[in-house]
Amino acid sequence: MSTYQKAVIGALGAVGTSYAAYKLMFPWLALDSKDIAIKEKLMELFTKGVENKLFIIERFERHVAENPDKYFVIFEDRLYTYQQVDEEANKMARVVKTWNLQKGDVVALYMRNEPAFLWTFLGFQKLGIPVSLLNCNLTHTPLAHSINVCDAKAIVCSGDPDLINALGEIRSSISGIPVYVHGTDSSSLPSSFTSLSELVATVPGDQTPKEWRTQIQNYDPLAYIYTSGTTGLPKPVLLTQLKGIGVGEVLRAQANLSDKDIMYTCLPLYHSSGFFLGILNVITTGGTCVLRRTFSASHFWEDCRKHKVTGFQYIGELCRFLLLRPPAWRDNFSQILVKFDLATAEPMRDKNGRCIRVNQACCLRPSRPSPFIKPDDIYLGDKKNVEKKLVRDVMVKGDIYFNYGDILYQDKDYFVYFTDRIGDTFRWKGENVSTLEVANVLSTLDFVLDANVYGVTVQV
C-alpha cells in the first residue's frame, strides 16, 4: 500500500471517528439547527405580513383576485372556488351591514363544519367584526354562558335541528340576542329566529367596499376560541388580527405549505387546531381545504386518496384511532418546565420564592411581551380569570409566565411528552372534558342526590 493510500485511509478514519463522536456528543444538533431555521423563517414571514398589513381577509381577497377559479374548499364532493366563496362572503357582509354593529361588537357562531362556516367568518371579516366560535357540543348552562360572556350582539347558527333546538332551550337566558339560521327557511324555525338564507338571497354578491373595514388594527380581535371548561365554565380566548397573521404562516414555515397543497380538515372549526391549521394556513397560502363534517377513521384514508390530500393536522387522539383501523385502510417558542403541586395545581417554589425546574412538570410559556396580544388581553370577560393563569416571579423577580395547565415530561434527550392535564378533567377523543360539567348534568336527574365524576383509563 502506497503512502498516499495510507494517508487517504487515515483521513477517512479520522473523519469517521469525528462524525461518530459528533453524533454521540451532539445527537440532536442537526434537529436543533433545523428548528432554529424554521423559527427564523416564521418570524421573517410574520414580519413581512405585518409590514404589509396582510390580515386574513386581505390574503383571501388577494387569492380571489389572482386565482378566482381555484378550488378553495371541497365538501362532500361539492367544489367551491375562491370566487364562489367570496361571493357568498360578500352577501353575508351586505346583510350584516344592516345590523348596525359597531367596532368591537362580537357575533357568536354556533356552526358545524360546512362551507357556510367559512363564508360566514369571511363575511364578518369584510366588516372587521370578530366572531366567537362556540363549541357545537355545548348545551344548556355552558352554552348560555359562552354566548353571554362574549356579550354577543347576534348568533349565527347552522341549520342543524339539534343546534336550533339547543338554542331554543336557552332562549330565555339569551333573550334580546337575535338568532340567524343558515340553510333553513323561516317557516320551519321558531318565531324568534330569522332565516339567514332568505336574507342572503336578497343581496348581490359583488365585492364589498374595502372602506367598510378601514379601521382594522393589529390588536383588534379576529375571533374568540373557547377553553374546554376544565377549570370552570368555558372562557373566550382572544385571537387578534396580528396573531391571525402569525398562525397563518406556521405551516408555510414548518412544512413549506404552498398554494399547491391540499389540506384535509376533519377537526371541528371551533377548535384551535381545525381553525388555525385547517383554515387560516390554507387562506394564507392560497391552497385548498378538503372539509369534512366530523372525523371518521373509516373514511379518513379514502378521502385523502380520493382528493389527493398532501397534509392534515394532527391532535393527540387522531392517529391512535387511525392506527386501530385494519392495515388496508392505511396502505393505498421559549418555554420552561417547572415542578408543580398536584393538590393546589400551582407551581412549587424554592426558598427564594422561585419556581423549580424538573423533568415531570407543568408547562409555562412567557405571557408577555408578546407580539400577538396586549397585556392582560388573554380572556374576554372577568380579568380575574386571566390573573389565575399568570405565574409571576418564576425564575427572576418581575418575569411573568402563562400556565397552560398541561403536565409534560422531558426525557434525557430534551424531548417533551404530554402526560396529563391539571384540574378536574379527562380527555375523550381528543377533547378535554370537564368532570364538573358532567357532574352538573347528572345532578339534574331526580334520582341523583349528588354526583362526583372522574376520568379512568380506557383500554382500547
N, C-alpha and C positions, 0 to 999 in steps of 0.2 A: 504494500500500500504506500502510495506516494505521500510526501509531506503535505501536499495540497489537499489530498483526500482526507488525511488525518485532521487537518485544520477545519475542513468543512464539517466533518462528523463531530468534531469538538464543539464547533459553533452551534450546530443543530442541537447537540446535547445541552449546551448552556441555555439556549432558547427554550427548549422543552422543560428544563428544570425551573427556569424563571417563570414560565407560564403556569406550571404546576404550583409553584409557591404563591404566585399571584392569586390563583383560584382558591387556594387553601386559606390564605390570609384575608382576601377581599372577595368572597364568593358572590356578593351582590353588588359589586361596584358598577358593573355594566347596567344592571337594572336601575340602580340609583341615578346613574348618569342619564338614562333614558327618561326617568321620571322628572328630573330637573329640566330636561329639554322640553317635555310636554308642558310643564308649568310655565316655562318661558314663552312657549308658543301660545298658550291660552291667554297669558297676560298681553301679548302682542295683539292678538285678535280682539280681545276685550277693549284694549286702549283705542284701537282703530275704530271699533264700533261706537265707543263713547264720543270720540272726537267728531265723528260724522253723524252723531245723533241717530244711529240706526236702531231705533226701537223696533220691537217685534212687528208692529203694524207697518212700519216703513219697509222692513225686509220683505214682508209678504207682498205689499203693493209693488215693490221693485220686481219681484218674480212674476207677478201678474203682467207687468208691462213688457218684461223681457221674454217670458215663455208662457203666454196665456193658454196655450193648448196642452201644456204638460200636465200629466195627472198629478194632482196634489193628494187625493185620498181615494182609496179603494175600499169599499164597504159592501160585504155580502154580494160580491160580483158586480156591484154598481160602481162606475168610474166617474169621478168628478175632477174636472180640470181646475187649474188655478183661477181661470176666468169665471167658471161657473160658481165656484165657492165665493169669489169676490162679489159677484152679482148678488148672491144671497146675503152676504155680509152688508152690502150697500142697502139692500132692502131693510135689513134689521136696523141699521143705523138711522134710516129715514123714519122708521116707525118710532124708535126710541127717542128721536129728536123731539117728538111731540109730547113726550112725558115730562118735559121741562126739568130734567135732572140737572143738578148743579155740580161744579167741580168738587170732587171728594165724596160725592154720593156713591153708594155701593148697591149693586144688584146681585141677588143670590141666584146661582144656577143649580137647580136640582134636576140634573140630567144624566142619563146613562150614556155609554159610548155610542155615538152616532154622528153622522156628518153635521147635523144641525147644531151639535155642541160646538163644532169648530167655527161655523159661520156666525153663530150667536156671540161667541167670545170675540171674534174679529170685528163684528159689527159694533160691539161696545167699545173696542179699542179705537175705532174710527172716530169716536166721540171723546176719547180719553176717559171713559167710565170703567172703573175697576169692577171685577166680579169676585164673589166669594164662591168657592167650589164646594158645594155641600155633598157629604157622603151619602150616596143613594141608599145605603143600608140603615140610615138613621130614621127613626120614627118617634112619635110622642115627645117626651120632655127633651131628649138630646137634640131632636130636630128643631123644635121651637126655640130652644136656647141658641142653637147655631145661627138661626135666622135673626134673632133679636140682638145677639151680642155684636153682630157686624152692622147693626142699625140699617138693615136692608130697606131700600125705598121701593123695591119691587122684587118679585120672584118669577123666574122663567123656569118652566117645568117641561120635561118630556111628556109625550102623550101616553106613557105607560100607565095603565089603570092603577097599579099598585102605588105609584108615586102620587098620582092625583088623589087617591083615597087617603094616603098618609098626610097630605096637606089638608085635606078636608077634615080629618080627625083633630087637627090642632088649630082649626080656623079661628076659634075664639082667643087663642094665645097669640095669634099674629094678625089680629083684626086691624084693619086700616091699611094693610100692605097688599097692593094689587097682585094678583097671580095671573100670569100669562102662560098659556099652554101651547106647545108645538104639536103639529100633526093631528089635531082634533078639532072638529067644528063645534060651534057654540051649543048646538042642540044636544050634545052628549056630555056637556060639562055642568058642574054645579052653577047655580045662578050667580055666585060671587066671583066666578072665574071667567077669564076672557080668552077667546081663541086667538092666539098669536098668528096662526096660519092665515086666518081670514084678514087680519090687519096687514100682513106682509103682502098678500095678494093684491092690495090696492095701491102699492107704490112701485115706482120703476127701480131697476137695478143698476142704473148708470152710476159712475163714480161719484162719490160724495166729495164735497169741497174739503181740502186739507185745512182750511181755516177753522173747521169745526173742532180741531184738536190742537190748535197752535199753542195752547198753554201747557202742553205736556212737558214736565221737567224730570230730571234724573231720579229724584227720590219720590215722585208720585207713585201711588200704588198701581200695579198692573193687575194683581189678583191677590186673593187670600186663600191659603190652603190650610185646612184644619189639622190640629193634632188629633191623635187617636183617642183622646179622652182617658188615658190611663192614670192620670193624677187629678181627676175631676172631670167636669164636662169639657167637650172639645173647645179648643182655643184657636181663633183665626190667626195664622202666622202671615206676616206681611211679605209679599214678593214685589219689590219695587221695579220700576221700568229699567233701572240700572242693572238690577240682578237678572232681569229678563235677558238683557244683552249678554251678561256673563254666562248664565246657564245654557243659553242657546249656542254657545261656542264650545261647550265641553266636549262633545263627540267629534267635532272637527279637529280639536287639538289632540285628543287622546287616540282616536281611531281613524283620522283622516276622512271623516264623513264628508261626502260631497253631494252635488245635485244628481249624481248618477246612482246614489244609494236608495234602496227601498227598505224602510223600517217597518217591522211588524209590531203593532201595539195592541196588546190584549189586556194590559193592566188598566184599571179604572182611571179615567182622565181627571177625576177629583183628587187622585193620589199624585204626590210629587214626582214619582218615577214615571208614571204614564204621561203626565202633563209636561214635565221638564224635558225628559229624554225622548218621549214618543212624539211630542208635538212641537215644542219650541225649537229643538235641534233641527227638525225637518224644515220648519219655516225659515230658520236662519240659513240653512244650506241650499234651500230650494229643491229638496228631494221629494220623495213620495212616501206616504204613510199608508200601510195596509192596516185598517182599523177593524177590530173585532169587538163584539158586544161584551163578551166575557172570555176569560181564559178557558181553553179546552185542551186537555192533554191529548185527547184522541184526535183532534183536528189540527193540532199545532204544526207538525211537520208537513202534513198535507197542504195546509195553507202556505207554508213557507216555500215548498216546492212549486206549487201552482203559480204563485205570484213572483217567483224568482227573488225572494227576500234576501237581502245582503246583511241584515243585522236586526237584533231585537234587544230590548232592555231586560235586565235580569233582576229579580229580587230573591231573597233567601230561599223561599219555598218552591219557586217555579221549576228550577232544574231538577229538584228531587222528584216532583210529580212526573216530569218528562222521562226521567231515568227509570221510573217504575213501569213505563209502557213496554210492551214486547219489543225486542230488537228491531223488528221490521219497521216500526214507526220511527226508528232513529237512523235507519240507513239513509236509502234513497234520500295642600293647605296645612299648616302647622298645627299639631295637636299634642297633648301630653296625656299620660296615663297616671292616675293618682289613686291611692288607697281610699276605700270608702267603707262606711259603716252600714251594714245591711239593715240594722234596726231603724236608723234615722234617715237612711238614703242620702246622707250628706258626706262630703269628703272629710277624711280624718286629718288632723293637724299634728305637727310635731310641737316640741316645747317652745319653739319660736313663733308658733301660730301659722306655720306654712304647711301646705299640702305635701304629702309624702309620695314620691314616685315608686311604683311597684309594677310587677307583671300582671297580676289579676287586678283589674281596675275599672273605674267608670271613665267615660270619655268626656274630656273637657276641650272645648275649642275657643280660641280667642273671640270675645264678643265685640270688641272694638279696639282700635279703629278698624272699621270695615268699609270697603269701597261700595258696598251694596245697600246699607241701611244707615239711618240716622241713629244716634244713641237712644236707647230705650224703645225704639220703634220695631219691636220684635213681634209682640202680640197686639191685636186690636182689642180695645176694651180696658179692663181694670189693670193698671200698671203694676199692681201687687203681684200679678201672675208673672210679669217679666222679672221682677226682683227675686222671686223664689227660684228662678232658673239661673241667676247670676251667682258666681262664686268669686269672691273678692280676696285680694292678697294671697294668691295661690302660691307663687314662687318668690315674688318680691312684693313689697308694700306698694299698693296702688294699682297692681295689674288686675284685670277682670276677665274671667272666662265664662263660657256658657255651658251649663251642664245638660248634655243631651239625654242623659238617663240610660245610656247603653252601657252594659257591662262587657268589657273586652278582655282578651288575653293576648299578651305579647310573648312570643317564644324567643329562643336564644338568637334566632336569625332576624329578629325585629319584625316578623310577620305578625299582623294583628287579626284576631279572630273574634267574632261576635259570639257571646255565650248566653246573655240574658238581658232583661230589662229591669231597671229599678222601678218599684211601685207595684201596685196590685194589678197585675196584667198577665195575660198569656198570649202566645202567638198562635193564630189559626189561619192556615192557608195564606201566610204572608202578611196578615193583618194583626196589629196589636189590639187586643180586646180587653176592655176594662171589666174586671171582675165586679166592680161596684155597680156598673150599669146592668150587668146580667142579674146581680142580686136584687137590684131595684125592680126589675121586671118580674122576677119570680115572687117578690114580696107583694105584688098586686093581686096574686091569687088568693081567693077567700080562705082556702085551707092551709095556707102557708103563714105561720106566725112570724118567722124570721128566716133569713137565708144568708149563708156565707158561701161564697164561691171562690174556688182557687183552681189553678191550672195543674194538670198532671201530664206526664209524658205519655204520648200515644204511640204505640208500636205499630209501624206500618210494614 
